[in-house]
Amino acid sequence: MFSSRSFSPSQIKPVSQSQDESGKAIAYLLTGVAGGLGLDLCAKEILQSFSLEQFVFLRSLIAVVIFLVLARRFGGAGSLRTKRWGWHLLRTLLAVGAMFGFFYGLSRMPLVEALTLGFTAPLMVTALSVPLLGEHVGWRRWTAVSIGFVGVLIMLRPGAQAVSVAHLAVLFGAFCYASLAITARKLADTETSYSMSIYVVAGPLLISLLLLGSSGWRAPDPTSWILFVTAGLCSVVAWIGIIGGYRRASPAMLAPFEYTALIGGAIAGYIFWGEVPDSWVVAGAIVIIASGLFVVYREIGDTISTRYLRVFTSSGSALRRLAFSRRRRQQAPQSQQE
């Protein structure tokens, strides 16, 4: 779920909406959604037998290894230089809260319920952008955000039943993830995508390593190792898929396809664990989805907004910039030859 540098609005370039390009964008995005869902499925299965600390440690370790393998593509070790250690420390703590919060809740509630609560993150980004970034949010979007959180209340039904720690943990994780998106905007002008990505992964790795002393280490068997490695690979697939999709089409067109994760989560939860969401969860999910889609529609208008993308991957915007810069460098020699 949680995987940095970003564009300013003036740097955003139009995205081709040709039928062929749109088809590729949807295919990329659905691949990314499948990767993210695969990660969550592996996590839920792993957490039935292993501690949360061990899962976060091995998942983060695999991710760091992948980042190191890709280091040369992002400028090597030199791109890790920074003078803004305070911000990186804050983002590290937020990443710890996001990862531990979501996966703690995921291990203790139905899959589709955890995913639905996780999708409140885009609504939180919209709300946080006002006090933290000074952005203007009109009354229509504020109404949509408010209705979205009414959907959360419908799901949780406070008063009718006790709100569990697991529910609060997922909502806390979503808040931390939304805050990661906001802080990515703060560091956009000075930090590289590689540094912001690897520091965020390194934080949960170190914290989980420290916590392993109290929870203990359980040696994974071959089947468990397959699940751990698959979880790491699914993280990469989700990262590449979502970035590849949003590089090719507007979030306004792709946003509805994000929510196919909820359909897949409901089906997978029923098949693997016999989970059946009740009518309150379904009703709350519909409200949250409708509110999120309306916020996306109002934010984008006729231009492309990166805010929705940053909710799902804080490094996506930077990779788009990298792709455009590479494309320009490739086109420059060709134009000189002509």
Secondary structure, 3 states (H helix, E strand, C coil): CCCCCCCCHHHCCCCCCCHHHHHHHHHHHHHHHHHHHHHHHHHHHHCCCCCHHHHHHHHHHHHHHHHHHCHHHHCHHHHHCCCCHHHHHHHHHHHHHHHHHHHHHHCCCCHHHHHHHHCCHHHHHHHHHHHHHCCCCCHHHHHHHHHHHHHHHHHHCECCECCCHHHHHHHHHHHHHHHHHHHHHHCCCCCCHHHHHHHHHHHHHHHHHHHHHHHCCCCCCHHHHHHHHHHHHHHHHHHHHHHHHHCCCCHHHHHHHHCHHHHHHHHHHHHHHCCCCCHHHHHHHHHHHHHHHHHHHHHHCCCCCCHHHHHHCCCHHHHHHHHHHHHHHHHHHHHHHC
